[in-house]
Amino acid sequence: MKCPNCGYENRPTLKYCKKCARDLTLAPIWFPNWRWHLKVLSVIYLILIVGFFVIRFLLHKLPPPYNIRQIPPEMTPWLYPHKVPPK
Protein backbone atom coordinates (compact mmCIF):
# COMPACT_ATOMS: atom_id res chain seq x y z
CA MET A 1 0.00 0.00 0.00
CA LYS A 2 1.37 3.40 -0.98
CA CYS A 3 1.34 6.13 1.64
CA PRO A 4 -0.77 9.12 0.47
CA ASN A 5 1.49 11.49 2.42
CA CYS A 6 5.05 10.52 1.41
CA GLY A 7 4.50 7.91 -1.34
CA TYR A 8 6.47 5.18 0.47
CA GLU A 9 5.42 1.65 -0.48
CA ASN A 10 4.27 -0.17 2.68
CA ARG A 11 2.98 -3.68 3.25
CA PRO A 12 -0.82 -3.91 3.02
CA THR A 13 -1.13 -5.11 6.63
CA LEU A 14 0.51 -2.07 8.23
CA LYS A 15 -1.60 0.54 9.99
CA TYR A 16 1.06 3.27 9.98
CA CYS A 17 3.58 4.30 7.34
CA LYS A 18 7.13 3.18 8.09
CA LYS A 19 8.62 6.41 6.74
CA CYS A 20 6.34 9.20 8.00
CA ALA A 21 4.12 7.37 10.55
CA ARG A 22 0.87 8.52 8.96
CA ASP A 23 -2.24 6.49 9.73
CA LEU A 24 -2.96 4.33 6.67
CA THR A 25 -6.40 3.23 7.87
CA LEU A 26 -7.97 6.66 7.33
CA ALA A 27 -10.26 6.95 4.35
CA PRO A 28 -9.43 9.51 1.66
CA ILE A 29 -10.89 12.93 2.29
CA TRP A 30 -12.91 13.19 -0.92
CA PHE A 31 -14.39 10.82 -3.49
CA PRO A 32 -15.95 12.15 -6.69
CA ASN A 33 -19.66 11.40 -6.78
CA TRP A 34 -22.12 11.42 -9.69
CA ARG A 35 -22.80 15.15 -9.31
CA TRP A 36 -19.11 15.97 -9.71
CA HIS A 37 -18.89 13.76 -12.80
CA LEU A 38 -22.01 15.36 -14.25
CA LYS A 39 -20.65 18.85 -13.63
CA VAL A 40 -17.25 18.08 -15.18
CA LEU A 41 -18.77 16.40 -18.24
CA SER A 42 -21.21 19.29 -18.68
CA VAL A 43 -18.38 21.83 -18.61
CA ILE A 44 -16.35 19.81 -21.12
CA TYR A 45 -19.37 19.45 -23.42
CA LEU A 46 -20.17 23.17 -23.16
CA ILE A 47 -16.57 24.12 -23.98
CA LEU A 48 -16.64 21.86 -27.05
CA ILE A 49 -19.92 23.33 -28.29
CA VAL A 50 -18.87 26.95 -27.73
CA GLY A 51 -15.47 26.24 -29.28
CA PHE A 52 -17.10 24.74 -32.36
CA PHE A 53 -19.27 27.80 -32.96
CA VAL A 54 -16.44 30.26 -32.28
CA ILE A 55 -14.12 28.46 -34.71
CA ARG A 56 -16.92 28.21 -37.28
CA PHE A 57 -17.59 31.94 -36.97
CA LEU A 58 -13.90 32.81 -37.33
CA LEU A 59 -13.48 30.54 -40.35
CA HIS A 60 -16.38 32.27 -42.11
CA LYS A 61 -14.56 35.59 -41.67
CA LEU A 62 -11.57 34.43 -43.72
CA PRO A 63 -10.91 36.31 -46.98
CA PRO A 64 -11.52 34.67 -50.35
CA PRO A 65 -10.76 31.97 -51.52
CA TYR A 66 -10.61 30.41 -48.03
CA ASN A 67 -14.24 31.17 -47.24
CA ILE A 68 -15.54 28.95 -50.07
CA ARG A 69 -18.14 26.51 -48.83
CA GLN A 70 -18.64 24.52 -52.03
CA ILE A 71 -15.77 22.36 -53.20
CA PRO A 72 -15.49 22.36 -56.99
CA PRO A 73 -15.92 18.92 -58.60
CA GLU A 74 -12.54 19.26 -60.31
CA MET A 75 -10.80 19.17 -56.93
CA THR A 76 -12.60 16.06 -55.69
CA PRO A 77 -13.55 13.83 -58.61
CA TRP A 78 -14.17 10.86 -56.31
CA LEU A 79 -17.07 12.73 -54.69
CA TYR A 80 -18.78 13.57 -58.00
CA PRO A 81 -17.91 10.78 -60.46
CA HIS A 82 -20.89 11.61 -62.69
CA LYS A 83 -19.98 15.32 -63.12
CA VAL A 84 -16.34 15.00 -64.15
CA PRO A 85 -15.78 13.71 -67.67
CA PRO A 86 -13.56 10.60 -67.82
CA LYS A 87 -10.05 11.04 -69.10
Secondary structure, 3 states (H helix, E strand, C coil): CECCCCCCECCCCCCECCCCCCECCCCCCCCCCHHHHHHHHHHHHHHHHHHHHHHHHHHHCCCCCCCCCCCCCCCCCCCCCCCCCCC
